Amino acid sequence: MRLTVIGTGYLGLTHAVCMADLGHDVMGLDLDADKVERARNGEAPFFEPGLEPLLRKNLDAGRLRFTTSFAEAADFGGVHFLCVGTPEAAGGRADLRHVHAAADALAPHLWRPCLVVGKSTVPVGTARNLAARIRERAPAGDSTDVAWNPEFLREGFAVEDSFAPDRLVFGVTSQRSAALLRHVYAKLLDGGTPALVMDLETAELVKVSANAFLATKISFINAMAEICEKAGADVVCLADALARDGRIGGRFLSPGLGFGGGCLPKDIRAFRSTARELGAESVANLLGEVDAINLGRRSRVTELARDVVGGCLAGRRLAVLGLAFKPESDDVRDSPSLHVCGQLLREGALVSVHDPVAMGNAALVQPALRYASSVSEAAADADAVLHLTEWTDYRAIDPAMLAAVVAQRNMIDARGALDEAAWRSAGWAFRVLGRRGHPAGPPVRAAEELSRRR
Ligand code: NAD
């Protein structure tokens, strides 16, 4: 089939490449001429494991091309995927300007019957409005249809997730649109991926409620971290015990610095704003609390940093490991780590940072940090080291090696991912969010003794 993908950012470029790899002829369109040029040259403008080789493979096979022209895109194919950004606007609402602009630019060129398929994350009701907007402007009028096919891929696993999604969601208004989407995704459906067909509104809500659920699970365990700290309990043990309950499961149950990135935070705020507008107060209240708990974790890390350096951050040297909002990504949109860095800078700390791939992007938004080319360079003379994004490389750091370069052996592991015993035995004072700071290691033994005594 001949498909177009409008908006070739994280989602759109991945979708275009994966659709081409499934055998379709794909044209990607973006307003950003530089992005288009780089894509034409086989270069992804962001870090995503496995994407670039697949981009080059499909360019070479002639199944993939890129343009900035809506006329060319409209002429090229009959199914147009809309993958433009929906950033956060004032008051947490979703900013739909790009969605509307893309639809308005495409519609006047739609002379033939076609299907516009939204993949962007949007507030419920957007798809139906967009369908009316496109039909008004398209020469083909009522023979243009709109469907919503929300995307659930995770950055860092985008290619893998595109080829093996847990499910495909088709929000449609006609059997014809559902059949077209089945045709587009035939290879995945043949491979056993279920397709769930529903109305437009439910499809839009599936995406935001999935994100709301995941965010709630993360904020739940982080709320438990708060009470563990106050009660002298250990949230890591608690999370492990909860995770072993099959009804709960361990995914999205790691206590720590919470969620960030270009999706979860803005999506739950936009969902909250829609819920308020629709009068669904329980959803709005729940999501407000989830967001507040999440942001509270960032302030808690700053508080811990202040605590370990003796009460005042001004003039103290801090090393931050990890800047991306999560490992395996160079995305720093709403990065918890960068947010903490901003708080540390505001309190007068001197902050050296390191990240395996996200330093270029971070420098664009936070130029006041000192960007170090290695972990030891970042940690040189530091009064405390903060582990804020859990890259695998950081688990392999030798605590004794790092001890030799810092001024004081203070480690704050805000992701709970480092080997506490190893760091302690190299003489480090080790703090984990959700533990009051047990100098002799995790309190598992104490708990075991208690149960024996009982
Ligand atoms: P992004 O900012 O990386 O990409 C958006 C792209 O759209 C940019 O390249 C931009 O130049 C282009 N664009 C903007 N206006 C345009 C227009 N009028 N015409 C053509 N192109 C235009 O954003 P993203 O992360 O890819 O997210 C896109 C959407 O997908 C959002 O709604 C997001 O919530 C959703 N989503 C993202 C992910 C993810 O992991 N990034 C996952 C699932 C869903």
Boltz pocket constraint, residues with backbone or C-beta under 6 A from the ligand:
constraints:
  - pocket:
      binder: B
      contacts: [[A, 6], [A, 7], [A, 8], [A, 9], [A, 10], [A, 11], [A, 12], [A, 29], [A, 30], [A, 31], [A, 32], [A, 35], [A, 83], [A, 84], [A, 85], [A, 86], [A, 97], [A, 98], [A, 99], [A, 101], [A, 102], [A, 105], [A, 119], [A, 120], [A, 121], [A, 122], [A, 151], [A, 152], [A, 153], [A, 154], [A, 155], [A, 262], [A, 263]]
      max_distance: 6.0
